[in-house]
Amino acid sequence: MADEPFLVIGLGNPGPAYAGNRHNAGFLVLDELASRAGGRFRPLKGRADVLEGRLGGRRAVLGKPRSYMNESGGPVAALRDFFKVPPDRLVVVHDELDLPYRSLRIKLGGGDNGHNGLRSIARSLGTRDYLRVRFGIGRPPGRQDPADYVLRDFSAAERKDLALHLDRAADAVETLLTAGLDAAQQQFND
């Protein structure tokens, strides 16, 4: 059906201590989308914060799990079931170590590439076939542990243009909802 909602999930960790972390790129993109939808997130059954609205004229439910990243699957599955969203209308926005900072890649399905949030979602949904908007955060410098790196705030140099790149990622999500996967990939994959 044309007006079935999309479920757009941003991945991150809850709480102010994690707010500026690289691992919270998904939350940051959803904050931009919430601003565009003209609404505010509200708690839903204690498992996630949600906002129902329109993006690019399409019905969308924006969701930010209230769990830690590695336990995102339960809240995502609960939102999918509550809003009756099929996997082809589920979009997950997340940070990606294997892409340079600010790069975007949009795809359908694939592995978790060591991302604990994606692993949890695949386990809870029983499928990896959902849409993904991957926001590049780059690899850690030197020998820094990737787990430590993702839980650090964006650097001062990255923060100078972070808002611009988050805005572009939000554009990519809107294009994905309105024009489809192929068009979004052609316009935003870099």
Stockholm file with secondary structure:
# STOCKHOLM 1.0

chainA/1-190         MADEPFLVIGLGNPGPAYAGNRHNAGFLVLDELASRAGGRFRPLKGRADVLEGRLGGRRAVLGKPRSYMNESGGPVAALRDFFKVPPDRLVVVHDELDLPYRSLRIKLGGGDNGHNGLRSIARSLGTRDYLRVRFGIGRPPGRQDPADYVLRDFSAAERKDLALHLDRAADAVETLLTAGLDAAQQQFND
#=GR chainA/1-190 SS CTTCCEEEEECCCCSGGGTTBGGGHHHHHHHHHHHHHTCCCEEETTTEEEEEEEETTEEEEEEEESSCGGGTHHHHHHHHHHHTCCGGGEEEEEEETTSCTTCEEEEECCCCTTCHHHHHHHHHHTCCCSEEEEEECCCCSTTCCHHHHHTSBCCHHHHHHHHHHHHHHHHHHHHHHHHCHHHHHHHHCC
#=GC SS_cons         CTTCCEEEEECCCCSGGGTTBGGGHHHHHHHHHHHHHTCCCEEETTTEEEEEEEETTEEEEEEEESSCGGGTHHHHHHHHHHHTCCGGGEEEEEEETTSCTTCEEEEECCCCTTCHHHHHHHHHHTCCCSEEEEEECCCCSTTCCHHHHHTSBCCHHHHHHHHHHHHHHHHHHHHHHHHCHHHHHHHHCC
//
